[in-house]
Amino acid sequence: MMLDLVEVLMTHLSHRYVRLDGSVPMADRIGLIDQFNTDPDIFVFLISTRAGGLGINLTSANVVIVHDIDCNPYNDKQAEDRCHRVGQTRTVKVIKLISRDSIEDCMLRLGQKKLKLEQDMTAAEEGGEGSMPENMASLLKTSLGL
């Protein structure tokens, strides 16, 4: 797992970090979050996208590095949103580690299309240009490559 490799690097570089993944019991998660948010010597929080899903506030963080793109782009957006919370005072930077022409690159592009489709549909529902049926037909043709 990629988190294991990053953890080895953090240890090798003598960086203090905390880690939250699926193996961490629910009862221990809040303690890890509090530790990260309050201890200035800990500047890396290794979190798996799925385990770090709901209810996490990491306003002390301002950089998100996504190392494994999820097939659902909303899971990645949710991971990014952990830092975009009330109380965040710094600009948040999101870095996605993707190899060119890889499966992840394809997944990223597909996810971007899904997010764009949602934006277009939301705009149509909110009274954007054109009628809803026309927009739906146009979006369907575009997504099918017609």
Sequence and secondary structure as in RCSB ss.txt:
>XXXX:A:sequence
MMLDLVEVLMTHLSHRYVRLDGSVPMADRIGLIDQFNTDPDIFVFLISTRAGGLGINLTSANVVIVHDIDCNPYN
DKQAEDRCHRVGQTRTVKVIKLISRDSIEDCMLRLGQKKLKLEQDMTAAEEGGEGSMPENMASLLKTSLGL
>XXXX:A:secstr
 HHHHHHHHHHHTT EEEEE TTS HHHHHHHHHHHHH TTEEEEEE TTTT TT   TT  EEEE S  SSHHH
HHHHHHTTSSTT  S  EEEE   TTSHHHHHHHHHHHHHHHHHHHHHHHTT SS HHHHHHHHHHHHHT 
